[in-house]
Amino acid sequence: MITSQAVIDLLNEQVRNELESHAIYLAMSAWFETTPFKGFSAKYRAAALEEHGHAMKIYDYLADRDGRIKILSIPEPRFEYESIVDAAKAALAQERAVSGQIRKIYATAQAEGDFETLSFLKWFLDEQVEEEKTAQDFLGYAEIAGSSPTALLELDEKAVPAPAAGGC
């Protein structure tokens, strides 16, 4: 049982934040569908599904720990980008924001002595290190490619995510 209402509230906010990330990445994927870069569309669609999974992981934790789950509304995501670099910068900013949100929950759980939630959040902290690095690397590649059609098409081809295990 989670005894801190502050931690429960922050975890509910994080469900919303992860669903917002889901919507942002799905909107990015949709924007890339209007371009020749279908690999980038697939990359951000896969990222959207991953963020949805993160939301459900927190949802399940709240349920398992007898926390009251509240589904909070999310803002409409941005639907247009000026360039691949613009979208990559937005993705990196989103990952950095999520990292800050997770650290806030962690600090609150630590102050409240909620050791179970600290343990649970460790996975998210580690995940955010990976997510920020991936976003930073992609931004760097996009900046190097610039407006070179050949470089962008090669980057697009490499952006297609590997198929999920089990053929899904």
TIFI-83042 format. One record per residue: residue number from 1; residue in three letters; x negated, y, z negated of N, C-alpha, C in turn. Coordinates in Angstrom, 2 decimals, decimal comma, always signed. Layout:
% TIFI-83042
(site NUM "ALA" (X Y Z) (X Y Z) (X Y Z))
...
% end
This chain:
% TIFI-83042
(site 1 "MET" (-0,84 -1,19 +0,00) (+0,00 +0,00 +0,00) (-0,88 +1,24 +0,00))
(site 2 "ILE" (-0,53 +2,19 +0,85) (-1,22 +3,48 +0,85) (-0,50 +4,36 -0,17))
(site 3 "THR" (-1,23 +4,83 -1,17) (-0,60 +5,60 -2,23) (-0,66 +7,10 -2,00))
(site 4 "SER" (-1,49 +7,55 -1,06) (-1,63 +8,98 -0,81) (-0,72 +9,43 +0,33))
(site 5 "GLN" (+0,20 +10,33 +0,01) (+1,08 +10,86 +1,05) (+0,27 +11,66 +2,07))
(site 6 "ALA" (-0,80 +12,30 +1,63) (-1,64 +13,07 +2,55) (-2,26 +12,14 +3,60))
(site 7 "VAL" (-2,71 +10,97 +3,19) (-3,29 +10,01 +4,13) (-2,21 +9,49 +5,07))
(site 8 "ILE" (-1,05 +9,16 +4,55) (+0,06 +8,69 +5,39) (+0,41 +9,75 +6,43))
(site 9 "ASP" (+0,51 +11,00 +6,00) (+0,85 +12,08 +6,94) (-0,21 +12,21 +8,04))
(site 10 "LEU" (-1,48 +12,14 +7,65) (-2,55 +12,26 +8,64) (-2,58 +11,06 +9,59))
(site 11 "LEU" (-2,29 +9,88 +9,09) (-2,23 +8,71 +9,97) (-1,06 +8,82 +10,96))
(site 12 "ASN" (+0,08 +9,34 +10,49) (+1,19 +9,58 +11,41) (+0,83 +10,62 +12,46))
(site 13 "GLU" (+0,14 +11,66 +12,04) (-0,34 +12,67 +12,99) (-1,28 +12,03 +14,00))
(site 14 "GLN" (-2,11 +11,09 +13,53) (-3,06 +10,46 +14,44) (-2,37 +9,54 +15,43))
(site 15 "VAL" (-1,27 +8,91 +15,04) (-0,48 +8,17 +16,03) (-0,07 +9,14 +17,13))
(site 16 "ARG" (+0,42 +10,29 +16,74) (+0,80 +11,30 +17,73) (-0,40 +11,73 +18,56))
(site 17 "ASN" (-1,54 +11,98 +17,91) (-2,73 +12,43 +18,63) (-3,18 +11,41 +19,66))
(site 18 "GLU" (-3,11 +10,13 +19,30) (-3,51 +9,08 +20,23) (-2,52 +8,98 +21,39))
(site 19 "LEU" (-1,23 +9,16 +21,09) (-0,23 +9,17 +22,17) (-0,39 +10,40 +23,05))
(site 20 "GLU" (-0,82 +11,51 +22,46) (-1,11 +12,70 +23,27) (-2,30 +12,42 +24,20))
(site 21 "SER" (-3,33 +11,76 +23,67) (-4,47 +11,38 +24,52) (-4,00 +10,46 +25,65))
(site 22 "HIS" (-3,12 +9,53 +25,31) (-2,54 +8,64 +26,33) (-1,90 +9,47 +27,43))
(site 23 "ALA" (-1,08 +10,44 +27,06) (-0,39 +11,28 +28,05) (-1,37 +12,12 +28,85))
(site 24 "ILE" (-2,38 +12,66 +28,21) (-3,39 +13,47 +28,90) (-4,10 +12,63 +29,96))
(site 25 "TYR" (-4,53 +11,43 +29,59) (-5,25 +10,59 +30,54) (-4,33 +10,06 +31,64))
(site 26 "LEU" (-3,08 +9,79 +31,31) (-2,14 +9,36 +32,35) (-1,88 +10,51 +33,34))
(site 27 "ALA" (-1,78 +11,73 +32,82) (-1,61 +12,89 +33,70) (-2,86 +13,10 +34,57))
(site 28 "MET" (-4,04 +12,88 +34,01) (-5,27 +12,96 +34,80) (-5,23 +11,92 +35,91))
(site 29 "SER" (-4,85 +10,70 +35,56) (-4,74 +9,64 +36,54) (-3,78 +10,05 +37,66))
(site 30 "ALA" (-2,66 +10,62 +37,29) (-1,67 +11,05 +38,29) (-2,25 +12,15 +39,18))
(site 31 "TRP" (-3,01 +13,07 +38,59) (-3,63 +14,12 +39,41) (-4,60 +13,50 +40,41))
(site 32 "PHE" (-5,41 +12,55 +39,95) (-6,36 +11,91 +40,86) (-5,64 +11,11 +41,95))
(site 33 "GLU" (-4,41 +10,67 +41,70) (-3,64 +10,00 +42,74) (-3,36 +10,93 +43,92))
(site 34 "THR" (-3,42 +12,24 +43,70) (-3,18 +13,21 +44,78) (-4,46 +13,50 +45,55))
(site 35 "THR" (-5,55 +12,84 +45,17) (-6,85 +13,04 +45,82) (-7,27 +11,72 +46,47))
(site 36 "PRO" (-8,37 +11,73 +47,20) (-8,88 +10,46 +47,75) (-9,56 +9,58 +46,69))
(site 37 "PHE" (-9,68 +10,05 +45,45) (-10,48 +9,39 +44,43) (-9,63 +8,44 +43,57))
(site 38 "LYS" (-9,28 +7,31 +44,15) (-8,44 +6,33 +43,45) (-9,20 +5,63 +42,33))
(site 39 "GLY" (-10,52 +5,57 +42,42) (-11,32 +4,98 +41,34) (-11,21 +5,82 +40,07))
(site 40 "PHE" (-11,24 +7,15 +40,23) (-11,08 +8,03 +39,07) (-9,68 +7,90 +38,50))
(site 41 "SER" (-8,69 +7,73 +39,38) (-7,32 +7,52 +38,91) (-7,25 +6,25 +38,07))
(site 42 "ALA" (-7,86 +5,18 +38,55) (-7,85 +3,91 +37,81) (-8,60 +4,05 +36,49))
(site 43 "LYS" (-9,70 +4,80 +36,49) (-10,49 +5,02 +35,27) (-9,64 +5,68 +34,20))
(site 44 "TYR" (-8,93 +6,75 +34,57) (-8,14 +7,47 +33,57) (-6,84 +6,74 +33,22))
(site 45 "ARG" (-6,33 +5,95 +34,13) (-5,16 +5,12 +33,78) (-5,56 +4,08 +32,74))
(site 46 "ALA" (-6,74 +3,47 +32,91) (-7,24 +2,51 +31,92) (-7,49 +3,21 +30,58))
(site 47 "ALA" (-8,01 +4,43 +30,63) (-8,24 +5,19 +29,40) (-6,91 +5,47 +28,70))
(site 48 "ALA" (-5,87 +5,78 +29,47) (-4,54 +6,02 +28,89) (-4,05 +4,79 +28,14))
(site 49 "LEU" (-4,20 +3,63 +28,75) (-3,77 +2,39 +28,10) (-4,57 +2,13 +26,82))
(site 50 "GLU" (-5,85 +2,44 +26,86) (-6,68 +2,26 +25,67) (-6,21 +3,16 +24,54))
(site 51 "GLU" (-5,89 +4,41 +24,87) (-5,41 +5,35 +23,84) (-4,07 +4,89 +23,27))
(site 52 "HIS" (-3,22 +4,35 +24,10) (-1,95 +3,82 +23,61) (-2,23 +2,68 +22,62))
(site 53 "GLY" (-3,20 +1,85 +22,95) (-3,58 +0,77 +22,04) (-4,08 +1,29 +20,70))
(site 54 "HIS" (-4,82 +2,39 +20,73) (-5,29 +2,99 +19,48) (-4,11 +3,47 +18,64))
(site 55 "ALA" (-3,13 +4,09 +19,30) (-1,93 +4,55 +18,57) (-1,23 +3,38 +17,90))
(site 56 "MET" (-1,12 +2,27 +18,62) (-0,43 +1,11 +18,07) (-1,23 +0,45 +16,95))
(site 57 "LYS" (-2,53 +0,54 +17,02) (-3,37 -0,01 +15,95) (-3,11 +0,75 +14,64))
(site 58 "ILE" (-2,99 +2,07 +14,73) (-2,68 +2,88 +13,55) (-1,24 +2,63 +13,10))
(site 59 "TYR" (-0,33 +2,54 +14,04) (+1,07 +2,23 +13,75) (+1,15 +0,93 +12,94))
(site 60 "ASP" (+0,46 -0,10 +13,44) (+0,48 -1,40 +12,76) (-0,14 -1,31 +11,37))
(site 61 "TYR" (-1,20 -0,54 +11,24) (-1,83 -0,38 +9,93) (-0,86 +0,27 +8,95))
(site 62 "LEU" (-0,19 +1,32 +9,39) (+0,81 +1,96 +8,53) (+1,89 +0,95 +8,12))
(site 63 "ALA" (+2,36 +0,16 +9,07) (+3,39 -0,83 +8,76) (+2,87 -1,88 +7,78))
(site 64 "ASP" (+1,64 -2,35 +8,02) (+1,05 -3,38 +7,15) (+0,80 -2,87 +5,74))
(site 65 "ARG" (+0,56 -1,59 +5,60) (+0,23 -1,00 +4,30) (+1,44 -0,32 +3,67))
(site 66 "ASP" (+2,62 -0,58 +4,20) (+3,87 -0,06 +3,66) (+3,94 +1,47 +3,70))
(site 67 "GLY" (+3,34 +2,05 +4,73) (+3,41 +3,50 +4,92) (+4,60 +3,86 +5,79))
(site 68 "ARG" (+5,23 +4,95 +5,51) (+6,39 +5,39 +6,30) (+5,90 +5,88 +7,65))
(site 69 "ILE" (+6,36 +5,25 +8,73) (+5,96 +5,62 +10,09) (+6,92 +6,67 +10,62))
(site 70 "LYS" (+6,34 +7,75 +11,15) (+7,12 +8,80 +11,80) (+6,56 +9,00 +13,20))
(site 71 "ILE" (+7,42 +8,96 +14,18) (+7,00 +9,20 +15,56) (+7,20 +10,68 +15,85))
(site 72 "LEU" (+6,08 +11,38 +15,95) (+6,09 +12,82 +16,14) (+5,99 +13,16 +17,63))
(site 73 "SER" (+6,58 +14,27 +18,02) (+6,57 +14,64 +19,44) (+5,18 +15,11 +19,87))
(site 74 "ILE" (+4,93 +14,94 +21,16) (+3,66 +15,37 +21,73) (+3,91 +16,48 +22,74))
(site 75 "PRO" (+2,93 +17,36 +22,91) (+3,09 +18,41 +23,92) (+2,94 +17,85 +25,33))
(site 76 "GLU" (+3,51 +18,54 +26,28) (+3,36 +18,14 +27,68) (+1,90 +18,30 +28,07))
(site 77 "PRO" (+1,33 +17,30 +28,74) (-0,08 +17,39 +29,11) (-0,29 +18,28 +30,34))
(site 78 "ARG" (-1,50 +18,69 +30,50) (-1,93 +19,44 +31,69) (-1,85 +18,51 +32,89))
(site 79 "PHE" (-1,35 +19,01 +34,02) (-1,16 +18,17 +35,21) (-2,06 +18,52 +36,38))
(site 80 "GLU" (-2,77 +19,63 +36,29) (-3,60 +20,09 +37,41) (-5,02 +20,36 +36,93))
(site 81 "TYR" (-5,97 +20,07 +37,78) (-7,38 +20,34 +37,50) (-8,00 +20,99 +38,72))
(site 82 "GLU" (-8,97 +21,83 +38,48) (-9,63 +22,53 +39,59) (-10,59 +21,62 +40,35))
(site 83 "SER" (-11,14 +20,62 +39,64) (-12,15 +19,76 +40,24) (-12,34 +18,52 +39,38))
(site 84 "ILE" (-13,16 +17,62 +39,87) (-13,51 +16,43 +39,10) (-14,25 +16,85 +37,83))
(site 85 "VAL" (-15,14 +17,83 +37,97) (-15,89 +18,31 +36,80) (-14,94 +18,92 +35,78))
(site 86 "ASP" (-13,95 +19,66 +36,22) (-12,96 +20,26 +35,31) (-12,22 +19,17 +34,53))
(site 87 "ALA" (-11,81 +18,12 +35,22) (-11,12 +17,00 +34,55) (-12,07 +16,31 +33,57))
(site 88 "ALA" (-13,31 +16,10 +33,98) (-14,28 +15,43 +33,10) (-14,57 +16,27 +31,86))
(site 89 "LYS" (-14,63 +17,59 +32,02) (-14,82 +18,47 +30,85) (-13,62 +18,38 +29,91))
(site 90 "ALA" (-12,42 +18,33 +30,47) (-11,22 +18,21 +29,64) (-11,20 +16,87 +28,89))
(site 91 "ALA" (-11,64 +15,81 +29,54) (-11,69 +14,50 +28,89) (-12,70 +14,50 +27,74))
(site 92 "LEU" (-13,85 +15,11 +27,95) (-14,85 +15,18 +26,88) (-14,32 +16,01 +25,71))
(site 93 "ALA" (-13,69 +17,13 +26,01) (-13,12 +17,97 +24,95) (-12,06 +17,19 +24,17))
(site 94 "GLN" (-11,26 +16,40 +24,86) (-10,23 +15,59 +24,18) (-10,87 +14,57 +23,25))
(site 95 "GLU" (-11,91 +13,89 +23,71) (-12,57 +12,91 +22,87) (-13,22 +13,56 +21,65))
(site 96 "ARG" (-13,80 +14,73 +21,82) (-14,39 +15,43 +20,69) (-13,32 +15,86 +19,69))
(site 97 "ALA" (-12,16 +16,27 +20,20) (-11,06 +16,64 +19,30) (-10,59 +15,43 +18,50))
(site 98 "VAL" (-10,45 +14,29 +19,16) (-10,02 +13,07 +18,47) (-11,05 +12,68 +17,41))
(site 99 "SER" (-12,32 +12,80 +17,71) (-13,36 +12,50 +16,72) (-13,18 +13,35 +15,47))
(site 100 "GLY" (-12,91 +14,63 +15,67) (-12,68 +15,52 +14,53) (-11,44 +15,12 +13,74))
(site 101 "GLN" (-10,40 +14,70 +14,43) (-9,18 +14,27 +13,76) (-9,43 +13,03 +12,90))
(site 102 "ILE" (-10,19 +12,08 +13,44) (-10,49 +10,86 +12,68) (-11,35 +11,21 +11,46))
(site 103 "ARG" (-12,33 +12,09 +11,64) (-13,17 +12,49 +10,50) (-12,34 +13,16 +9,41))
(site 104 "LYS" (-11,32 +13,91 +9,80) (-10,45 +14,57 +8,81) (-9,68 +13,52 +8,00))
(site 105 "ILE" (-9,17 +12,51 +8,66) (-8,46 +11,45 +7,94) (-9,43 +10,73 +7,01))
(site 106 "TYR" (-10,62 +10,44 +7,52) (-11,63 +9,73 +6,73) (-11,98 +10,52 +5,47))
(site 107 "ALA" (-12,21 +11,83 +5,62) (-12,56 +12,67 +4,47) (-11,42 +12,70 +3,45))
(site 108 "THR" (-10,19 +12,76 +3,93) (-9,04 +12,77 +3,02) (-8,91 +11,43 +2,29))
(site 109 "ALA" (-9,06 +10,34 +3,03) (-8,99 +9,02 +2,40) (-10,11 +8,85 +1,38))
(site 110 "GLN" (-11,26 +9,37 +1,69) (-12,39 +9,30 +0,75) (-12,08 +10,09 -0,51))
(site 111 "ALA" (-11,55 +11,29 -0,35) (-11,20 +12,11 -1,51) (-10,11 +11,47 -2,36))
(site 112 "GLU" (-9,22 +10,71 -1,71) (-8,11 +10,05 -2,41) (-8,50 +8,68 -2,96))
(site 113 "GLY" (-9,72 +8,23 -2,67) (-10,14 +6,91 -3,14) (-9,43 +5,78 -2,44))
(site 114 "ASP" (-9,01 +5,99 -1,19) (-8,29 +4,99 -0,41) (-9,31 +4,17 +0,39))
(site 115 "PHE" (-9,91 +3,20 -0,27) (-11,00 +2,44 +0,32) (-10,55 +1,55 +1,48))
(site 116 "GLU" (-9,32 +1,07 +1,43) (-8,82 +0,25 +2,53) (-8,71 +1,06 +3,81))
(site 117 "THR" (-8,22 +2,29 +3,70) (-8,12 +3,13 +4,88) (-9,50 +3,53 +5,38))
(site 118 "LEU" (-10,44 +3,75 +4,47) (-11,81 +4,03 +4,90) (-12,36 +2,88 +5,73))
(site 119 "SER" (-12,14 +1,67 +5,27) (-12,59 +0,49 +6,01) (-11,92 +0,43 +7,38))
(site 120 "PHE" (-10,62 +0,66 +7,41) (-9,86 +0,65 +8,67) (-10,40 +1,70 +9,64))
(site 121 "LEU" (-10,68 +2,88 +9,15) (-11,10 +3,98 +10,01) (-12,51 +3,82 +10,56))
(site 122 "LYS" (-13,31 +2,95 +9,94) (-14,68 +2,74 +10,41) (-14,69 +2,34 +11,88))
(site 123 "TRP" (-13,76 +1,47 +12,27) (-13,67 +1,05 +13,67) (-13,43 +2,26 +14,58))
(site 124 "PHE" (-12,55 +3,16 +14,16) (-12,25 +4,34 +14,98) (-13,45 +5,27 +15,07))
(site 125 "LEU" (-14,18 +5,44 +14,00) (-15,39 +6,27 +14,03) (-16,39 +5,71 +15,05))
(site 126 "ASP" (-16,61 +4,40 +14,99) (-17,53 +3,76 +15,93) (-17,01 +3,89 +17,36))
(site 127 "GLU" (-15,74 +3,71 +17,54) (-15,11 +3,81 +18,87) (-15,29 +5,21 +19,44))
(site 128 "GLN" (-15,16 +6,22 +18,61) (-15,29 +7,60 +19,09) (-16,71 +7,92 +19,53))
(site 129 "VAL" (-17,71 +7,34 +18,88) (-19,09 +7,53 +19,33) (-19,20 +7,02 +20,77))
(site 130 "GLU" (-18,66 +5,84 +21,02) (-18,68 +5,25 +22,37) (-17,87 +6,09 +23,36))
(site 131 "GLU" (-16,69 +6,54 +22,93) (-15,82 +7,32 +23,82) (-16,46 +8,65 +24,21))
(site 132 "GLU" (-17,06 +9,33 +23,24) (-17,72 +10,60 +23,55) (-18,90 +10,39 +24,50))
(site 133 "LYS" (-19,68 +9,34 +24,27) (-20,83 +9,06 +25,14) (-20,36 +8,77 +26,56))
(site 134 "THR" (-19,34 +7,95 +26,70) (-18,81 +7,63 +28,02) (-18,33 +8,89 +28,73))
(site 135 "ALA" (-17,60 +9,74 +28,02) (-17,09 +10,98 +28,61) (-18,24 +11,93 +28,97))
(site 136 "GLN" (-19,23 +12,03 +28,10) (-20,39 +12,89 +28,35) (-21,17 +12,40 +29,57))
(site 137 "ASP" (-21,38 +11,09 +29,66) (-22,09 +10,52 +30,80) (-21,34 +10,78 +32,10))
(site 138 "PHE" (-20,02 +10,56 +32,09) (-19,24 +10,77 +33,30) (-19,29 +12,24 +33,73))
(site 139 "LEU" (-19,20 +13,14 +32,77) (-19,31 +14,56 +33,10) (-20,67 +14,85 +33,74))
(site 140 "GLY" (-21,73 +14,30 +33,17) (-23,06 +14,50 +33,75) (-23,15 +13,99 +35,17))
(site 141 "TYR" (-22,61 +12,79 +35,42) (-22,61 +12,24 +36,78) (-21,80 +13,12 +37,74))
(site 142 "ALA" (-20,66 +13,60 +37,28) (-19,81 +14,46 +38,12) (-20,53 +15,77 +38,44))
(site 143 "GLU" (-21,22 +16,31 +37,45) (-21,96 +17,57 +37,69) (-23,11 +17,35 +38,67))
(site 144 "ILE" (-23,81 +16,23 +38,55) (-24,89 +15,92 +39,48) (-24,34 +15,73 +40,89))
(site 145 "ALA" (-23,22 +15,02 +41,01) (-22,61 +14,79 +42,32) (-22,17 +16,09 +42,96))
(site 146 "GLY" (-21,73 +17,04 +42,13) (-21,30 +18,34 +42,64) (-20,21 +18,20 +43,67))
(site 147 "SER" (-20,44 +18,77 +44,83) (-19,44 +18,69 +45,89) (-19,92 +17,81 +47,04))
(site 148 "SER" (-20,91 +16,98 +46,78) (-21,40 +16,06 +47,80) (-20,38 +14,94 +48,01))
(site 149 "PRO" (-19,78 +14,88 +49,20) (-18,78 +13,84 +49,45) (-19,34 +12,43 +49,25))
(site 150 "THR" (-20,56 +12,21 +49,71) (-21,16 +10,88 +49,57) (-21,34 +10,52 +48,11))
(site 151 "ALA" (-21,89 +11,44 +47,33) (-22,12 +11,18 +45,90) (-20,80 +10,98 +45,16))
(site 152 "LEU" (-19,80 +11,80 +45,48) (-18,50 +11,66 +44,81) (-17,82 +10,35 +45,15))
(site 153 "LEU" (-17,90 +9,94 +46,41) (-17,29 +8,65 +46,79) (-18,00 +7,49 +46,12))
(site 154 "GLU" (-19,32 +7,58 +45,99) (-20,06 +6,51 +45,30) (-19,69 +6,49 +43,82))
(site 155 "LEU" (-19,58 +7,66 +43,20) (-19,19 +7,74 +41,80) (-17,77 +7,21 +41,61))
(site 156 "ASP" (-16,88 +7,54 +42,55) (-15,50 +7,06 +42,49) (-15,45 +5,53 +42,55))
(site 157 "GLU" (-16,26 +4,96 +43,42) (-16,30 +3,51 +43,55) (-16,78 +2,85 +42,26))
(site 158 "LYS" (-17,73 +3,46 +41,58) (-18,26 +2,91 +40,32) (-17,32 +3,17 +39,14))
(site 159 "ALA" (-16,38 +4,09 +39,31) (-15,47 +4,45 +38,19) (-14,36 +3,43 +37,98))
(site 160 "VAL" (-14,12 +2,57 +38,94) (-13,04 +1,59 +38,80) (-13,37 +0,68 +37,63))
(site 161 "PRO" (-12,47 +0,62 +36,64) (-12,74 -0,23 +35,46) (-12,73 -1,71 +35,82))
(site 162 "ALA" (-13,50 -2,47 +35,05) (-13,52 -3,92 +35,24) (-12,16 -4,49 +34,86))
(site 163 "PRO" (-11,74 -5,56 +35,51) (-10,46 -6,18 +35,12) (-10,49 -6,64 +33,67))
(site 164 "ALA" (-9,35 -6,56 +33,03) (-9,24 -7,00 +31,63) (-9,41 -8,51 +31,54))
(site 165 "ALA" (-9,92 -8,95 +30,42) (-10,06 -10,40 +30,20) (-8,68 -11,05 +30,25))
(site 166 "GLY" (-8,62 -12,23 +30,78) (-7,35 -12,95 +30,83) (-6,54 -12,59 +32,06))
(site 167 "GLY" (-7,12 -11,81 +32,98) (-6,45 -11,49 +34,22) (-5,36 -10,45 +34,12))
(site 168 "CYS" (-5,27 -9,72 +33,00) (-4,24 -8,71 +32,85) (-4,65 -7,40 +33,48))
% end
